[in-house]
Amino acid sequence: MHVPSAHGMFSDCAQLAYADVSRLTTSGSTDFGEMFYECSSLRQVNFGRFDTSAATIMSLML
């Protein structure tokens, strides 16, 4: 699945402990800001082939 922007994708998911984003196609995506913001239970993320090479915004990503 192509993701043009990941901004706030999982924000405020307080019960999220694990996220697998390895299958997301993020090439060309520029905004990853607040992607996991306020995910207080998050302990592990599988980024796999996660491409942030075009990123211009990554503030508060984790």
N, CA, C and O atoms as a GROMACS GRO file, in nm:
protein
  248
    1MET      N    1   0.084  -0.117   0.000
    1MET     CA    2   0.000   0.000   0.000
    1MET      C    3   0.089   0.124   0.000
    1MET      O    4   0.176   0.137   0.085
    2HIS      N    5   0.067   0.215  -0.095
    2HIS     CA    6   0.144   0.339  -0.100
    2HIS      C    7   0.087   0.440  -0.002
    2HIS      O    8  -0.034   0.462   0.005
    3VAL      N    9   0.177   0.500   0.073
    3VAL     CA   10   0.138   0.598   0.174
    3VAL      C   11   0.199   0.733   0.137
    3VAL      O   12   0.320   0.752   0.154
    4PRO      N   13   0.119   0.829   0.087
    4PRO     CA   14   0.174   0.959   0.050
    4PRO      C   15   0.217   1.043   0.170
    4PRO      O   16   0.309   1.124   0.160
    5SER      N   17   0.151   1.023   0.284
    5SER     CA   18   0.186   1.093   0.407
    5SER      C   19   0.155   1.001   0.525
    5SER      O   20   0.047   0.942   0.532
    6ALA      N   21   0.250   0.990   0.617
    6ALA     CA   22   0.229   0.907   0.735
    6ALA      C   23   0.206   0.994   0.859
    6ALA      O   24   0.210   0.944   0.972
    7HIS      N   25   0.182   1.121   0.838
    7HIS     CA   26   0.163   1.214   0.949
    7HIS      C   27   0.050   1.167   1.041
    7HIS      O   28  -0.064   1.150   0.998
    8GLY      N   29   0.084   1.146   1.168
    8GLY     CA   30  -0.016   1.110   1.269
    8GLY      C   31  -0.083   0.975   1.248
    8GLY      O   32  -0.188   0.949   1.308
    9MET      N   33  -0.026   0.890   1.166
    9MET     CA   34  -0.091   0.764   1.130
    9MET      C   35  -0.135   0.680   1.250
    9MET      O   36  -0.244   0.623   1.249
   10PHE      N   37  -0.050   0.673   1.352
   10PHE     CA   38  -0.084   0.594   1.471
   10PHE      C   39  -0.092   0.681   1.596
   10PHE      O   40  -0.092   0.628   1.707
   11SER      N   41  -0.097   0.811   1.582
   11SER     CA   42  -0.094   0.899   1.699
   11SER      C   43  -0.212   0.873   1.792
   11SER      O   44  -0.323   0.842   1.748
   12ASP      N   45  -0.186   0.886   1.918
   12ASP     CA   46  -0.284   0.865   2.025
   12ASP      C   47  -0.334   0.721   2.035
   12ASP      O   48  -0.443   0.697   2.088
   13CYS      N   49  -0.257   0.626   1.985
   13CYS     CA   50  -0.292   0.483   2.000
   13CYS      C   51  -0.226   0.433   2.128
   13CYS      O   52  -0.126   0.361   2.123
   14ALA      N   53  -0.281   0.470   2.238
   14ALA     CA   54  -0.221   0.441   2.368
   14ALA      C   55  -0.206   0.292   2.397
   14ALA      O   56  -0.117   0.254   2.474
   15GLN      N   57  -0.288   0.208   2.338
   15GLN     CA   58  -0.282   0.064   2.364
   15GLN      C   59  -0.194  -0.011   2.264
   15GLN      O   60  -0.173  -0.132   2.279
   16LEU      N   61  -0.142   0.057   2.163
   16LEU     CA   62  -0.060  -0.006   2.061
   16LEU      C   63   0.077  -0.043   2.118
   16LEU      O   64   0.152   0.045   2.160
   17ALA      N   65   0.109  -0.173   2.121
   17ALA     CA   66   0.237  -0.218   2.174
   17ALA      C   67   0.335  -0.256   2.064
   17ALA      O   68   0.456  -0.248   2.083
   18TYR      N   69   0.283  -0.298   1.949
   18TYR     CA   70   0.367  -0.342   1.837
   18TYR      C   71   0.307  -0.292   1.706
   18TYR      O   72   0.185  -0.296   1.686
   19ALA      N   73   0.392  -0.246   1.617
   19ALA     CA   74   0.346  -0.200   1.485
   19ALA      C   75   0.437  -0.258   1.378
   19ALA      O   76   0.559  -0.254   1.391
   20ASP      N   77   0.378  -0.311   1.274
   20ASP     CA   78   0.453  -0.363   1.160
   20ASP      C   79   0.420  -0.275   1.039
   20ASP      O   80   0.312  -0.287   0.980
   21VAL      N   81   0.512  -0.188   1.004
   21VAL     CA   82   0.491  -0.099   0.892
   21VAL      C   83   0.580  -0.137   0.774
   21VAL      O   84   0.600  -0.058   0.681
   22SER      N   85   0.634  -0.258   0.779
   22SER     CA   86   0.730  -0.302   0.678
   22SER      C   87   0.670  -0.317   0.538
   22SER      O   88   0.743  -0.316   0.440
   23ARG      N   89   0.540  -0.331   0.528
   23ARG     CA   90   0.475  -0.348   0.397
   23ARG      C   91   0.423  -0.217   0.338
   23ARG      O   92   0.370  -0.216   0.226
   24LEU      N   93   0.436  -0.109   0.411
   24LEU     CA   94   0.392   0.020   0.359
   24LEU      C   95   0.495   0.072   0.259
   24LEU      O   96   0.615   0.068   0.286
   25THR      N   97   0.450   0.121   0.147
   25THR     CA   98   0.538   0.181   0.048
   25THR      C   99   0.543   0.330   0.076
   25THR      O  100   0.447   0.403   0.050
   26THR      N  101   0.656   0.374   0.128
   26THR     CA  102   0.669   0.513   0.170
   26THR      C  103   0.767   0.592   0.085
   26THR      O  104   0.800   0.706   0.118
   27SER      N  105   0.816   0.533  -0.024
   27SER     CA  106   0.909   0.607  -0.111
   27SER      C  107   0.835   0.729  -0.166
   27SER      O  108   0.724   0.719  -0.218
   28GLY      N  109   0.899   0.843  -0.153
   28GLY     CA  110   0.838   0.968  -0.196
   28GLY      C  111   0.760   1.039  -0.088
   28GLY      O  112   0.727   1.156  -0.103
   29SER      N  113   0.730   0.971   0.022
   29SER     CA  114   0.658   1.034   0.134
   29SER      C  115   0.751   1.134   0.202
   29SER      O  116   0.869   1.106   0.223
   30THR      N  117   0.697   1.249   0.235
   30THR     CA  118   0.779   1.353   0.297
   30THR      C  119   0.745   1.380   0.443
   30THR      O  120   0.828   1.432   0.517
   31ASP      N  121   0.625   1.347   0.485
   31ASP     CA  122   0.580   1.383   0.620
   31ASP      C  123   0.557   1.260   0.707
   31ASP      O  124   0.463   1.184   0.685
   32PHE      N  125   0.644   1.243   0.807
   32PHE     CA  126   0.632   1.135   0.904
   32PHE      C  127   0.611   1.190   1.045
   32PHE      O  128   0.621   1.117   1.143
   33GLY      N  129   0.582   1.318   1.054
   33GLY     CA  130   0.565   1.385   1.182
   33GLY      C  131   0.452   1.324   1.265
   33GLY      O  132   0.346   1.290   1.213
   34GLU      N  133   0.478   1.310   1.393
   34GLU     CA  134   0.379   1.260   1.490
   34GLU      C  135   0.323   1.122   1.455
   34GLU      O  136   0.213   1.087   1.497
   35MET      N  137   0.397   1.046   1.380
   35MET     CA  138   0.348   0.915   1.334
   35MET      C  139   0.308   0.824   1.450
   35MET      O  140   0.204   0.759   1.445
   36PHE      N  141   0.391   0.819   1.554
   36PHE     CA  142   0.362   0.736   1.672
   36PHE      C  143   0.348   0.823   1.798
   36PHE      O  144   0.372   0.775   1.908
   37TYR      N  145   0.310   0.947   1.781
   37TYR     CA  146   0.299   1.041   1.892
   37TYR      C  147   0.194   0.994   1.994
   37TYR      O  148   0.084   0.954   1.958
   38GLU      N  149   0.232   0.999   2.121
   38GLU     CA  150   0.146   0.960   2.232
   38GLU      C  151   0.108   0.811   2.230
   38GLU      O  152   0.002   0.773   2.280
   39CYS      N  153   0.193   0.728   2.174
   39CYS     CA  154   0.173   0.582   2.177
   39CYS      C  155   0.251   0.530   2.298
   39CYS      O  156   0.358   0.471   2.282
   40SER      N  157   0.198   0.551   2.413
   40SER     CA  158   0.271   0.524   2.538
   40SER      C  159   0.301   0.377   2.564
   40SER      O  160   0.392   0.347   2.642
   41SER      N  161   0.230   0.285   2.501
   41SER     CA  162   0.256   0.141   2.521
   41SER      C  163   0.344   0.081   2.412
   41SER      O  164   0.378  -0.036   2.420
   42LEU      N  165   0.381   0.160   2.313
   42LEU     CA  166   0.459   0.108   2.201
   42LEU      C  167   0.597   0.063   2.247
   42LEU      O  168   0.673   0.140   2.305
   43ARG      N  169   0.629  -0.063   2.220
   43ARG     CA  170   0.757  -0.121   2.260
   43ARG      C  171   0.841  -0.166   2.142
   43ARG      O  172   0.963  -0.174   2.152
   44GLN      N  173   0.777  -0.197   2.028
   44GLN     CA  174   0.851  -0.248   1.914
   44GLN      C  175   0.784  -0.207   1.784
   44GLN      O  176   0.662  -0.211   1.771
   45VAL      N  177   0.868  -0.169   1.686
   45VAL     CA  178   0.819  -0.135   1.553
   45VAL      C  179   0.905  -0.209   1.451
   45VAL      O  180   1.027  -0.202   1.456
   46ASN      N  181   0.840  -0.281   1.359
   46ASN     CA  182   0.911  -0.345   1.249
   46ASN      C  183   0.907  -0.250   1.131
   46ASN      O  184   0.804  -0.237   1.065
   47PHE      N  185   1.020  -0.183   1.106
   47PHE     CA  186   1.026  -0.090   0.995
   47PHE      C  187   1.062  -0.159   0.864
   47PHE      O  188   1.031  -0.107   0.757
   48GLY      N  189   1.126  -0.275   0.870
   48GLY     CA  190   1.159  -0.352   0.750
   48GLY      C  191   1.221  -0.266   0.641
   48GLY      O  192   1.330  -0.211   0.659
   49ARG      N  193   1.152  -0.253   0.528
   49ARG     CA  194   1.201  -0.175   0.414
   49ARG      C  195   1.144  -0.033   0.414
   49ARG      O  196   1.133   0.028   0.307
   50PHE      N  197   1.108   0.018   0.526
   50PHE     CA  198   1.051   0.151   0.541
   50PHE      C  199   1.147   0.256   0.485
   50PHE      O  200   1.261   0.265   0.530
   51ASP      N  201   1.103   0.334   0.387
   51ASP     CA  202   1.188   0.429   0.316
   51ASP      C  203   1.156   0.571   0.361
   51ASP      O  204   1.047   0.623   0.335
   52THR      N  205   1.252   0.634   0.427
   52THR     CA  206   1.235   0.773   0.471
   52THR      C  207   1.330   0.866   0.396
   52THR      O  208   1.356   0.978   0.443
   53SER      N  209   1.382   0.823   0.283
   53SER     CA  210   1.483   0.901   0.211
   53SER      C  211   1.430   1.036   0.160
   53SER      O  212   1.510   1.129   0.141
   54ALA      N  213   1.301   1.050   0.139
   54ALA     CA  214   1.244   1.177   0.092
   54ALA      C  215   1.187   1.260   0.206
   54ALA      O  216   1.130   1.367   0.183
   55ALA      N  217   1.202   1.213   0.328
   55ALA     CA  218   1.141   1.280   0.444
   55ALA      C  219   1.195   1.421   0.464
   55ALA      O  220   1.316   1.445   0.458
   56THR      N  221   1.104   1.512   0.488
   56THR     CA  222   1.140   1.649   0.524
   56THR      C  223   1.086   1.684   0.662
   56THR      O  224   1.132   1.780   0.725
   57ILE      N  225   0.987   1.607   0.709
   57ILE     CA  226   0.929   1.630   0.841
   57ILE      C  227   0.928   1.497   0.918
   57ILE      O  228   0.865   1.400   0.876
   58MET      N  229   1.001   1.495   1.031
   58MET     CA  230   1.002   1.378   1.117
   58MET      C  231   0.986   1.416   1.263
   58MET      O  232   1.014   1.336   1.352
   59SER      N  233   0.943   1.537   1.288
   59SER     CA  234   0.928   1.584   1.426
   59SER      C  235   0.826   1.501   1.502
   59SER      O  236   0.719   1.470   1.452
   60LEU      N  237   0.862   1.466   1.623
   60LEU     CA  238   0.776   1.388   1.714
   60LEU      C  239   0.732   1.254   1.653
   60LEU      O  240   0.624   1.204   1.684
   61MET      N  241   0.815   1.198   1.566
   61MET     CA  242   0.777   1.072   1.501
   61MET      C  243   0.755   0.961   1.603
   61MET      O  244   0.658   0.886   1.593
   62LEU      N  245   0.844   0.951   1.700
   62LEU     CA  246   0.831   0.847   1.804
   62LEU      C  247   0.809   0.910   1.940
   62LEU      O  248   0.796   0.838   2.039
   0.00000   0.00000   0.00000
